[in-house]
Amino acid sequence: MSGSPNMRVLIVEDDFGGRRYLQMMLRDLARCDVVVDGQEAIEAFSLAWEENDPYRLILLDIMMPNVDGQTALREIRAVEKRIGVHAAEQVKVIMTTALEDPKNVVEAYYQGGADSYLVKPIEREKLFALMRELGLRLE
């Protein structure tokens, strides 16, 4: 797994404040790209593989305009399958949600292939602990 300076993270969040907050939290740990909806997330994810510089983590908001997080996640997993990404090398995806909505969380896990989820507002300590659990180094 890539170490911190080389780790690339995609933040997918339609709320400007939420995007800035996550960027500030992760700026010393990773190179962060930011997009505002699921369609941009799919495009950024595909482009990163084309550039041979894939993301190691995606923080993916569930509720977004245009293409929502659930749909984006399913498409990202489909892209990985199409290009032959081995299961161990798949991007780690943490779904983020303002809603404590069990239906969305269950769908993200069992249908979309999310690795975990966090309820907003996201706490730095919880995010970093989860990243460590997922095998991402925070050096």
N, C-alpha and C positions, 0 to 999 in steps of 0.2 A: 504494500500500500504506500502511496506517495506520502512523503513527509510534509510538514506544514507549508514551507515556502513554495513548494511545488503543487500542493493540493489545490485543485480547482473546484469551486463551489458555484452552483447556479441558484440564485434566489428568485423565486417566482411568487410575486406578491403584487396585487393591484393597488394596495394602499401605500402612498408615498412615505408616510411616517414609518410604516412597518418595514418597508424596503431599507430606508436609511438606518433604522435601528439594527437590523440584522447585519447590514454592511459594516457598521461601526463595531459591532460585537466581534465580527470575524476578520476584520481587516489585518490584524497582526498574525493570523493563522493561515490564511488562504488567499488565493486570487479569486475575487468574487465578481461574477457577472450578474446582472440584474435584468429581468424581463417582467412585463406587467400582466401577461395572461398565458393561458395554456398553449395557444398556438405559437407564440414566441418561444415558449419553453421547448416545444418539440423541435422547432427550427434551430434553436441554439444548441440543443443536445445533439442533433444530427450533424451540425456544422463542426462541433467540437471533435466528433469522431473522424470526420473528413480531414480535419487538421491534425489528426493523431495526437490530440491533447484533450482526452475525455475528462468529463467531470467525475469526481469521486463522491460528491454529495449534491443532492438537490433538496432544497427546502421549498416545498410545494404547497401553496395555499389551496385549500379545497374549493372555496367559494370565490369564483372570479368570473368576470364577463367574458363573452365570446366562447372560449373553450375552458371548461372548468378543470380543476385539478385532477378529478377522477379520470376524466377522458384523456387528459394529457399523460397521466401515468400509464394508462393502458397503451397509448400510442408509443411512449418511450420504451416500454417493455417489448412492444412489437418491433420497434426499430432494432433493439439489441438482438432479438431473435433473428431478424432478417440478416444482420451483418455478422452473425455468428459469435456474439459475445458469450464467453463461458460464464456459467452461473456465478462462480466465485468472483468474477470481474465485473459483475453488473454494478451500476451506480447505486449507491445507498440513497434511499428516498425517505425523507421525513416529511410527512404531511403536516401542515399547520392549519389550525382552525380556530375561529373565534367561538364556534359552537361546540358545546359538549353534546354532540349528536352521535349516539351509538351507531345509527344506521350508516352514516358517512364513514365512520372509523372502521366498522366491520367491512364495508365495501372496499375501502382502501387496502386493507390487509388481505382479504380473501379473494377479491376479484382483480385488484389492480397491481398487487405485488409491492406494496409499500413495506418498508423495513420497520417503521415506527411512526408515531405521531406526537405532536405537542399542541397543547391548548394555549391560545394567546391570552394574555400577554406572555411571550416567551421569556423565561428566566435564563440568564446566562449559564448558571450552574447546571440547570437541567439539560440545556442544549449540549454543553461540553461533556457532561456525563454520558449522554446518549451517543454522542459522536465517538467517545472512547469505547462504549459497548459495541458499536458497529465496526470497530477495528480501525478507526481513523485516528492518526497520531496528531496530537495537539502540542507540538514542540515549537 
